[in-house]
Amino acid sequence: MLLMKEMGLEENMKKHSILVAKMAEALARELIKSGERIDMNLLRASGLLHDIDKKLTLNDGKNHG
């Protein structure tokens, strides 16, 4: 969460990233039930960080991610 603050993410962007991480975790739990091996720490970090540069790129017209 500190990185989100340092990168200047707005509160709505933070909430979005947290929701993405939670949804990914829910989907992963279902996949784990069917035998898939998933690194939940990596998955959670990916969800939280997927838009980390969005604030920077919104102003310059470049694609984020």
N, C-alpha and C positions, 0 to 999 in steps of 0.2 A: 504494500500500500504506500510505502514511503516513495518508491520509484514513481508511482502514479502521481503523487503530489509533486515530486521534483520535475516531472515531465509536463506539469500544468494541466493534467486532465480535469475536465469539468466534472461536477458531481454526477451528472447524468451518464457520462462516459464511464465513470468508476462503477456505477450501479449496473450498467450494461455489461461490463467485463465480469463483474461478480456473478451476474445471472448466467452469462455464457459458461463460466467455470462450473457453476452448479448444475446446469443442464448437461454439460459434458460428463460430469461425474455420475449423474443419474443414468445416462445412456451407457456409460462404461460399466456400471454395476450390473446392468442387464447383460452386457456382453460377457462379463466375468462369470455370471451364472451359467452361461453356455460354454464355458471352457477357455475363453480368450484370456491371455495374460496382458495386463495393462498396467503401466507405471502411473499410478494415481497422482503422485507428486508432479511428474512431468505434465500430465494431463491438466491438472489444476493450474500449474504455472502457465501453460499454454493458453488456457482460457482467460486468465487474468491479464496476460501480456499481449494478447492478439491485436489490440488497438493502441499499444503504448506510444506510438509515434503519430497518432492521428491528429493531435492538436497541432503539431509542427507542420504537418502536410496540408491541413485544411486551408491555411493561409497562403500557401505557395502554389496550389493547384496540382501538386504531385500526388501520386498514389501512395497510400500508406501501407505498411506491412512489408 
